[in-house]
Amino acid sequence: MGVVAIAVFILIGMGGLAWMRSGPDDPVKSVSSDNPPAGEGKPRAATKVDYEVVNSYPHDPTAFLQGLVWHDGFFYESTGLEGRSTLRRVEFPSGRVAKAVGLDPELFGEGLALVGDRLIQLTWTTRRGLVYDRESFNKIGEFTYDTEGWGLAFDGQNLILSDGSSVLTYLDPQTFKPVKKLPVTMNGRPTRQLNELEFIEGEIWANVWQTDMIVRIDPASGQVTSYLDLRNLLPAQMRRGGEDVLNGIAYDPARKRIFVSGKLWPRLFEIRLK
């Protein structure tokens, strides 16, 4: 999700405290719609999960981070903003950009996923997906989709795309055709503003745009089972404005490491659930 939409939300009066830099007083309420729960019975409440910071590492503070992937000792990043969007390979732990290619000026880079030796990158409103060879960064294909492109993840079978709504779309990783839709609910209500995605140990993790919150989604039911409130992760003195929100989740399955960062953040954090 991009900087232009922030102005749109201001004009139409939506979002309220949910898009303030420090996050809302009640992050759980901010991500659910006001529509009443459908069906009968009380839904199972999502629980807050505590975390600890294992370490932090340098990160390019000019990178408008949209998608984050870990593979074989490197991070792969998709960065946004028209005229500044890139695909990057980033060294760990130095944070040095080892390789980068720019997108066409009219494209706004968004979510990123790795499927075999292919990097799949979304763009925001142009509905164009870009396919690259992971090693060379040569573009080897394109595809289209019917919604905006926000976040992207690969669960080992399908790509999972978010578009800012409360519904995730599964795509075939070869044809990029829709396979199914997954409505996401938290405490019985649709969970809106789903953004950057990562598939971690059988769960879908999602940043919630304009909050410093990550929700953990059961892919079988679409229910948010738990959430992390990361409002205090990046110190206030390192914040520069309302755009520098949490956005970026990567997982190292070999060592069970979870990494998070944000748009224009000067640090990338390794966290561990308590």
C-alpha atoms as a printed R data frame, in Angstrom:
    type eleno elety resid chain resno       x       y       z
1   ATOM     1    CA   MET     A     1   0.000   0.000   0.000
2   ATOM     2    CA   GLY     A     2   1.318   3.438  -0.899
3   ATOM     3    CA   VAL     A     3   1.633   7.033   0.169
4   ATOM     4    CA   VAL     A     4  -1.122   8.283  -2.164
5   ATOM     5    CA   ALA     A     5  -3.736   6.207  -0.378
6   ATOM     6    CA   ILE     A     6  -2.901   7.907   2.903
7   ATOM     7    CA   ALA     A     7  -4.144  11.195   1.507
8   ATOM     8    CA   VAL     A     8  -7.250   9.488   0.159
9   ATOM     9    CA   PHE     A     9  -8.086   8.069   3.555
10  ATOM    10    CA   ILE     A    10  -7.656  11.500   5.119
11  ATOM    11    CA   LEU     A    11 -10.031  13.081   2.607
12  ATOM    12    CA   ILE     A    12 -12.776  10.545   3.026
13  ATOM    13    CA   GLY     A    13 -12.474  10.447   6.786
14  ATOM    14    CA   MET     A    14 -11.657   6.790   7.118
15  ATOM    15    CA   GLY     A    15  -9.013   5.180   9.265
16  ATOM    16    CA   GLY     A    16  -9.054   7.591  12.187
17  ATOM    17    CA   LEU     A    17  -6.542   6.660  14.801
18  ATOM    18    CA   ALA     A    18  -5.741   3.456  12.960
19  ATOM    19    CA   TRP     A    19  -3.302   5.245  10.649
20  ATOM    20    CA   MET     A    20  -1.530   7.421  13.197
21  ATOM    21    CA   ARG     A    21   2.177   6.717  13.532
22  ATOM    22    CA   SER     A    22   1.994   5.394  17.070
23  ATOM    23    CA   GLY     A    23  -0.964   3.154  16.265
24  ATOM    24    CA   PRO     A    24  -4.420   3.139  17.825
25  ATOM    25    CA   ASP     A    25  -5.081   2.672  21.521
26  ATOM    26    CA   ASP     A    26  -6.970  -0.501  20.635
27  ATOM    27    CA   PRO     A    27  -5.202  -2.165  17.682
28  ATOM    28    CA   VAL     A    28  -7.617  -5.092  17.727
29  ATOM    29    CA   LYS     A    29 -10.628  -2.864  17.129
30  ATOM    30    CA   SER     A    30  -8.841  -0.959  14.378
31  ATOM    31    CA   VAL     A    31  -8.470  -3.953  12.067
32  ATOM    32    CA   SER     A    32 -12.053  -5.240  12.219
33  ATOM    33    CA   SER     A    33 -15.052  -3.793  10.458
34  ATOM    34    CA   ASP     A    34 -18.114  -2.570  12.288
35  ATOM    35    CA   ASN     A    35 -20.296  -5.205  10.657
36  ATOM    36    CA   PRO     A    36 -21.743  -7.667  13.161
37  ATOM    37    CA   PRO     A    37 -20.475 -11.268  13.119
38  ATOM    38    CA   ALA     A    38 -22.295 -13.565  10.726
39  ATOM    39    CA   GLY     A    39 -23.848 -16.787  11.914
40  ATOM    40    CA   GLU     A    40 -24.631 -17.964  15.397
41  ATOM    41    CA   GLY     A    41 -22.453 -18.472  18.402
42  ATOM    42    CA   LYS     A    42 -19.608 -16.418  19.775
43  ATOM    43    CA   PRO     A    43 -16.383 -16.620  17.697
44  ATOM    44    CA   ARG     A    44 -13.152 -17.627  19.347
45  ATOM    45    CA   ALA     A    45 -11.248 -14.507  20.419
46  ATOM    46    CA   ALA     A    46  -7.810 -13.849  18.967
47  ATOM    47    CA   THR     A    47  -5.115 -13.770  21.621
48  ATOM    48    CA   LYS     A    48  -2.213 -11.372  21.941
49  ATOM    49    CA   VAL     A    49   1.195 -13.054  21.644
50  ATOM    50    CA   ASP     A    50   4.225 -11.605  23.406
51  ATOM    51    CA   TYR     A    51   7.590 -11.413  21.673
52  ATOM    52    CA   GLU     A    52  11.187 -10.525  22.365
53  ATOM    53    CA   VAL     A    53  13.804  -8.893  20.176
54  ATOM    54    CA   VAL     A    54  16.690 -11.244  19.419
55  ATOM    55    CA   ASN     A    55  18.741  -8.730  17.431
56  ATOM    56    CA   SER     A    56  18.502  -5.788  15.075
57  ATOM    57    CA   TYR     A    57  20.418  -5.081  11.895
58  ATOM    58    CA   PRO     A    58  21.010  -2.133   9.554
59  ATOM    59    CA   HIS     A    59  18.408  -1.472   6.891
60  ATOM    60    CA   ASP     A    60  18.326   1.114   4.108
61  ATOM    61    CA   PRO     A    61  16.241   4.001   5.530
62  ATOM    62    CA   THR     A    62  15.297   5.160   2.021
63  ATOM    63    CA   ALA     A    63  13.673   1.813   1.120
64  ATOM    64    CA   PHE     A    64   9.873   2.048   1.039
65  ATOM    65    CA   LEU     A    65   9.646  -1.614   1.981
66  ATOM    66    CA   GLN     A    66   6.695  -3.494   0.494
67  ATOM    67    CA   GLY     A    67   7.758  -7.144   0.324
68  ATOM    68    CA   LEU     A    68  10.431  -9.079   2.218
69  ATOM    69    CA   VAL     A    69  11.718 -12.612   1.536
70  ATOM    70    CA   TRP     A    70  14.582 -14.625   3.070
71  ATOM    71    CA   HIS     A    71  16.490 -17.162   0.988
72  ATOM    72    CA   ASP     A    72  19.910 -18.772   1.297
73  ATOM    73    CA   GLY     A    73  21.506 -16.083   3.467
74  ATOM    74    CA   PHE     A    74  20.058 -13.042   1.678
75  ATOM    75    CA   PHE     A    75  16.962 -10.898   1.890
76  ATOM    76    CA   TYR     A    76  15.025 -10.112  -1.268
77  ATOM    77    CA   GLU     A    77  13.053  -6.888  -1.078
78  ATOM    78    CA   SER     A    78  10.395  -5.163  -3.126
79  ATOM    79    CA   THR     A    79  10.332  -1.410  -2.566
80  ATOM    80    CA   GLY     A    80   7.631   1.027  -3.626
81  ATOM    81    CA   LEU     A    81   6.877   4.592  -4.754
82  ATOM    82    CA   GLU     A    82   6.463   5.532  -8.381
83  ATOM    83    CA   GLY     A    83   9.816   6.266  -9.984
84  ATOM    84    CA   ARG     A    84  11.661   4.681  -7.035
85  ATOM    85    CA   SER     A    85  10.380   1.099  -6.984
86  ATOM    86    CA   THR     A    86  12.987  -1.664  -7.040
87  ATOM    87    CA   LEU     A    87  13.671  -5.343  -6.644
88  ATOM    88    CA   ARG     A    88  16.714  -5.901  -4.409
89  ATOM    89    CA   ARG     A    89  19.021  -8.564  -3.040
90  ATOM    90    CA   VAL     A    90  20.289  -7.443   0.362
91  ATOM    91    CA   GLU     A    91  23.254  -8.846   2.237
92  ATOM    92    CA   PHE     A    92  22.802 -10.102   5.784
93  ATOM    93    CA   PRO     A    93  23.684  -8.906   8.364
94  ATOM    94    CA   SER     A    94  25.234  -5.754   6.855
95  ATOM    95    CA   GLY     A    95  22.074  -4.555   5.077
96  ATOM    96    CA   ARG     A    96  24.138  -3.649   2.002
97  ATOM    97    CA   VAL     A    97  22.217  -3.748  -1.274
98  ATOM    98    CA   ALA     A    98  24.107  -6.331  -3.342
99  ATOM    99    CA   LYS     A    99  21.938  -6.116  -6.470
100 ATOM   100    CA   ALA     A   100  18.959  -4.020  -7.562
101 ATOM   101    CA   VAL     A   101  16.834  -3.367 -10.622
102 ATOM   102    CA   GLY     A   102  14.380  -0.521 -11.021
103 ATOM   103    CA   LEU     A   103  10.778  -0.881 -12.138
104 ATOM   104    CA   ASP     A   104   9.246   1.181 -14.909
105 ATOM   105    CA   PRO     A   105   8.543   4.700 -13.565
106 ATOM   106    CA   GLU     A   106   4.761   4.247 -13.659
107 ATOM   107    CA   LEU     A   107   4.885   1.102 -11.502
108 ATOM   108    CA   PHE     A   108   4.603   1.034  -7.713
109 ATOM   109    CA   GLY     A   109   6.296  -2.091  -6.345
110 ATOM   110    CA   GLU     A   110   4.380  -4.121  -3.769
111 ATOM   111    CA   GLY     A   111   4.393  -7.709  -2.426
112 ATOM   112    CA   LEU     A   112   7.095 -10.259  -3.212
113 ATOM   113    CA   ALA     A   113   7.290 -14.058  -3.084
114 ATOM   114    CA   LEU     A   114   9.794 -16.725  -4.103
115 ATOM   115    CA   VAL     A   115   8.617 -19.770  -6.061
116 ATOM   116    CA   GLY     A   116  11.522 -22.069  -6.883
117 ATOM   117    CA   ASP     A   117  14.016 -19.920  -8.764
118 ATOM   118    CA   ARG     A   118  11.460 -17.257  -9.653
119 ATOM   119    CA   LEU     A   119  10.776 -14.031  -7.783
120 ATOM   120    CA   ILE     A   120   7.177 -12.853  -8.177
121 ATOM   121    CA   GLN     A   121   6.559  -9.134  -7.587
122 ATOM   122    CA   LEU     A   122   3.219  -7.332  -7.447
123 ATOM   123    CA   THR     A   123   2.480  -3.738  -8.388
124 ATOM   124    CA   TRP     A   124  -0.121  -1.629  -6.637
125 ATOM   125    CA   THR     A   125  -2.834  -0.192  -8.906
126 ATOM   126    CA   THR     A   126  -1.576  -1.212 -12.349
127 ATOM   127    CA   ARG     A   127  -2.540  -4.868 -11.710
128 ATOM   128    CA   ARG     A   128   0.685  -6.112 -13.284
129 ATOM   129    CA   GLY     A   129   2.718  -8.919 -11.774
130 ATOM   130    CA   LEU     A   130   6.391  -9.257 -12.675
131 ATOM   131    CA   VAL     A   131   8.368 -12.500 -12.788
132 ATOM   132    CA   TYR     A   132  12.158 -12.536 -12.439
133 ATOM   133    CA   ASP     A   133  14.938 -15.075 -12.459
134 ATOM   134    CA   ARG     A   134  16.146 -15.051  -8.861
135 ATOM   135    CA   GLU     A   135  19.859 -15.192  -9.629
136 ATOM   136    CA   SER     A   136  20.139 -12.755 -12.530
137 ATOM   137    CA   PHE     A   137  17.098 -10.522 -11.818
138 ATOM   138    CA   ASN     A   138  16.241 -10.769 -15.511
139 ATOM   139    CA   LYS     A   139  12.515 -10.313 -16.062
140 ATOM   140    CA   ILE     A   140  11.168 -13.525 -17.544
141 ATOM   141    CA   GLY     A   141   7.431 -12.927 -17.529
142 ATOM   142    CA   GLU     A   142   4.396 -10.876 -16.570
143 ATOM   143    CA   PHE     A   143   0.817 -11.578 -15.537
144 ATOM   144    CA   THR     A   144  -2.288  -9.659 -14.541
145 ATOM   145    CA   TYR     A   145  -4.786  -9.884 -11.688
146 ATOM   146    CA   ASP     A   146  -8.209  -8.378 -11.048
147 ATOM   147    CA   THR     A   147  -7.563  -6.421  -7.849
148 ATOM   148    CA   GLU     A   148  -4.968  -4.076  -6.451
149 ATOM   149    CA   GLY     A   149  -1.726  -5.783  -5.447
150 ATOM   150    CA   TRP     A   150  -0.602  -5.397  -1.833
151 ATOM   151    CA   GLY     A   151   1.073  -8.439  -0.240
152 ATOM   152    CA   LEU     A   152   2.191 -11.798  -1.611
153 ATOM   153    CA   ALA     A   153   3.313 -15.105  -0.100
154 ATOM   154    CA   PHE     A   154   3.845 -18.700  -1.233
155 ATOM   155    CA   ASP     A   155   2.553 -21.573   0.889
156 ATOM   156    CA   GLY     A   156   4.385 -24.281  -1.063
157 ATOM   157    CA   GLN     A   157   1.419 -24.898  -3.323
158 ATOM   158    CA   ASN     A   158  -0.215 -21.577  -4.199
159 ATOM   159    CA   LEU     A   159   0.550 -17.893  -4.155
160 ATOM   160    CA   ILE     A   160  -1.529 -15.885  -1.681
161 ATOM   161    CA   LEU     A   161  -2.356 -12.293  -2.633
162 ATOM   162    CA   SER     A   162  -3.751  -9.497  -0.469
163 ATOM   163    CA   ASP     A   163  -5.414  -6.421  -1.942
164 ATOM   164    CA   GLY     A   164  -6.167  -4.318   1.139
165 ATOM   165    CA   SER     A   165  -9.552  -5.905   1.729
166 ATOM   166    CA   SER     A   166 -10.456  -8.665   4.180
167 ATOM   167    CA   VAL     A   167 -10.210 -11.337   1.460
168 ATOM   168    CA   LEU     A   168  -7.062 -13.185   0.376
169 ATOM   169    CA   THR     A   169  -6.853 -14.608  -3.145
170 ATOM   170    CA   TYR     A   170  -5.005 -17.847  -3.901
171 ATOM   171    CA   LEU     A   171  -3.287 -17.984  -7.305
172 ATOM   172    CA   ASP     A   172  -1.854 -20.894  -9.237
173 ATOM   173    CA   PRO     A   173   1.937 -20.204  -9.270
174 ATOM   174    CA   GLN     A   174   2.281 -21.304 -12.898
175 ATOM   175    CA   THR     A   175  -0.761 -19.784 -14.592
176 ATOM   176    CA   PHE     A   176  -1.427 -17.049 -11.990
177 ATOM   177    CA   LYS     A   177  -5.138 -17.760 -12.299
178 ATOM   178    CA   PRO     A   178  -7.309 -17.497  -9.157
179 ATOM   179    CA   VAL     A   179  -7.776 -20.783  -7.314
180 ATOM   180    CA   LYS     A   180  -9.931 -19.693  -4.374
181 ATOM   181    CA   LYS     A   181 -10.803 -16.821  -2.054
182 ATOM   182    CA   LEU     A   182 -10.239 -16.826   1.713
183 ATOM   183    CA   PRO     A   183 -12.272 -14.342   3.781
184 ATOM   184    CA   VAL     A   184 -10.337 -13.367   6.909
185 ATOM   185    CA   THR     A   185 -12.071 -12.625  10.198
186 ATOM   186    CA   MET     A   186 -10.891 -11.557  13.626
187 ATOM   187    CA   ASN     A   187 -13.201 -12.106  16.578
188 ATOM   188    CA   GLY     A   188 -15.982 -12.837  14.097
189 ATOM   189    CA   ARG     A   189 -15.584  -9.691  11.994
190 ATOM   190    CA   PRO     A   190 -13.873  -9.137   8.643
191 ATOM   191    CA   THR     A   191 -10.245  -8.085   9.037
192 ATOM   192    CA   ARG     A   192  -9.500  -5.282   6.620
193 ATOM   193    CA   GLN     A   193  -6.264  -3.665   5.386
194 ATOM   194    CA   LEU     A   194  -4.322  -6.935   5.060
195 ATOM   195    CA   ASN     A   195  -0.985  -6.079   3.498
196 ATOM   196    CA   GLU     A   196   2.441  -7.792   3.413
197 ATOM   197    CA   LEU     A   197   2.160 -11.565   3.849
198 ATOM   198    CA   GLU     A   198   4.413 -14.439   4.914
199 ATOM   199    CA   PHE     A   199   3.651 -18.148   5.278
200 ATOM   200    CA   ILE     A   200   5.182 -19.396   8.548
201 ATOM   201    CA   GLU     A   201   4.849 -22.950   9.850
202 ATOM   202    CA   GLY     A   202   1.370 -23.509   8.423
203 ATOM   203    CA   GLU     A   203   0.027 -20.027   9.203
204 ATOM   204    CA   ILE     A   204  -0.439 -16.879   7.139
205 ATOM   205    CA   TRP     A   205   1.131 -13.871   8.850
206 ATOM   206    CA   ALA     A   206  -0.090 -10.476   7.670
207 ATOM   207    CA   ASN     A   207   0.845  -6.890   8.382
208 ATOM   208    CA   VAL     A   208  -2.209  -4.707   8.884
209 ATOM   209    CA   TRP     A   209  -1.645  -1.483   6.985
210 ATOM   210    CA   GLN     A   210  -1.197   1.692   9.045
211 ATOM   211    CA   THR     A   211  -0.912  -0.205  12.290
212 ATOM   212    CA   ASP     A   212   2.174  -1.798  13.818
213 ATOM   213    CA   MET     A   213   0.308  -5.055  14.111
214 ATOM   214    CA   ILE     A   214   0.748  -8.533  12.647
215 ATOM   215    CA   VAL     A   215  -2.113 -11.027  12.583
216 ATOM   216    CA   ARG     A   216  -1.682 -14.807  12.368
217 ATOM   217    CA   ILE     A   217  -4.317 -16.438  10.171
218 ATOM   218    CA   ASP     A   218  -5.463 -20.057  10.084
219 ATOM   219    CA   PRO     A   219  -5.544 -20.848   6.329
220 ATOM   220    CA   ALA     A   220  -8.194 -23.523   6.839
221 ATOM   221    CA   SER     A   221 -10.773 -21.211   8.397
222 ATOM   222    CA   GLY     A   222  -9.541 -17.699   7.666
223 ATOM   223    CA   GLN     A   223  -9.754 -16.876  11.365
224 ATOM   224    CA   VAL     A   224  -7.123 -14.725  13.052
225 ATOM   225    CA   THR     A   225  -6.019 -16.918  15.923
226 ATOM   226    CA   SER     A   226  -3.530 -14.478  17.481
227 ATOM   227    CA   TYR     A   227  -1.752 -11.204  16.865
228 ATOM   228    CA   LEU     A   228   1.442  -9.314  17.709
229 ATOM   229    CA   ASP     A   229   1.370  -5.673  18.750
230 ATOM   230    CA   LEU     A   230   4.721  -4.217  17.616
231 ATOM   231    CA   ARG     A   231   4.032  -0.534  18.227
232 ATOM   232    CA   ASN     A   232   7.106  -0.090  20.381
233 ATOM   233    CA   LEU     A   233   9.495  -2.096  18.218
234 ATOM   234    CA   LEU     A   234  11.061   0.857  16.384
235 ATOM   235    CA   PRO     A   235  12.049   3.603  18.860
236 ATOM   236    CA   ALA     A   236  10.160   6.874  18.478
237 ATOM   237    CA   GLN     A   237  13.355   8.806  17.765
238 ATOM   238    CA   MET     A   238  13.881   6.668  14.643
239 ATOM   239    CA   ARG     A   239  10.437   7.506  13.268
240 ATOM   240    CA   ARG     A   240  10.170  10.170  10.597
241 ATOM   241    CA   GLY     A   241   6.475  10.437   9.807
242 ATOM   242    CA   GLY     A   242   3.143   8.715   9.287
243 ATOM   243    CA   GLU     A   243   4.353   6.641   6.329
244 ATOM   244    CA   ASP     A   244   7.048   4.691   8.201
245 ATOM   245    CA   VAL     A   245   4.785   1.916   9.436
246 ATOM   246    CA   LEU     A   246   5.609  -1.709  10.069
247 ATOM   247    CA   ASN     A   247   5.599  -3.582   6.758
248 ATOM   248    CA   GLY     A   248   7.761  -6.585   5.979
249 ATOM   249    CA   ILE     A   249   7.854 -10.136   7.345
250 ATOM   250    CA   ALA     A   250  10.404 -12.787   6.391
251 ATOM   251    CA   TYR     A   251  11.011 -16.294   7.716
252 ATOM   252    CA   ASP     A   252  14.123 -18.450   7.742
253 ATOM   253    CA   PRO     A   253  12.700 -21.988   7.988
254 ATOM   254    CA   ALA     A   254  16.096 -23.644   8.438
255 ATOM   255    CA   ARG     A   255  16.823 -21.763  11.660
256 ATOM   256    CA   LYS     A   256  13.253 -20.823  12.591
257 ATOM   257    CA   ARG     A   257  14.049 -17.104  12.534
258 ATOM   258    CA   ILE     A   258  11.429 -14.382  12.095
259 ATOM   259    CA   PHE     A   259  12.438 -10.989  10.688
260 ATOM   260    CA   VAL     A   260  10.357  -7.824  10.505
261 ATOM   261    CA   SER     A   261  10.945  -4.295   9.297
262 ATOM   262    CA   GLY     A   262   9.002  -1.346   7.893
263 ATOM   263    CA   LYS     A   263   8.715   1.342   5.274
264 ATOM   264    CA   LEU     A   264  11.682   3.731   5.570
265 ATOM   265    CA   TRP     A   265  12.896   1.913   8.687
266 ATOM   266    CA   PRO     A   266  16.639   2.163   9.399
267 ATOM   267    CA   ARG     A   267  16.613  -1.185  11.228
268 ATOM   268    CA   LEU     A   268  15.483  -4.739  10.567
269 ATOM   269    CA   PHE     A   269  14.604  -6.840  13.616
270 ATOM   270    CA   GLU     A   270  14.819 -10.510  14.417
271 ATOM   271    CA   ILE     A   271  12.078 -11.419  16.893
272 ATOM   272    CA   ARG     A   272  11.115 -14.534  18.796
273 ATOM   273    CA   LEU     A   273   7.690 -15.415  20.173
274 ATOM   274    CA   LYS     A   274   7.525 -15.961  23.913
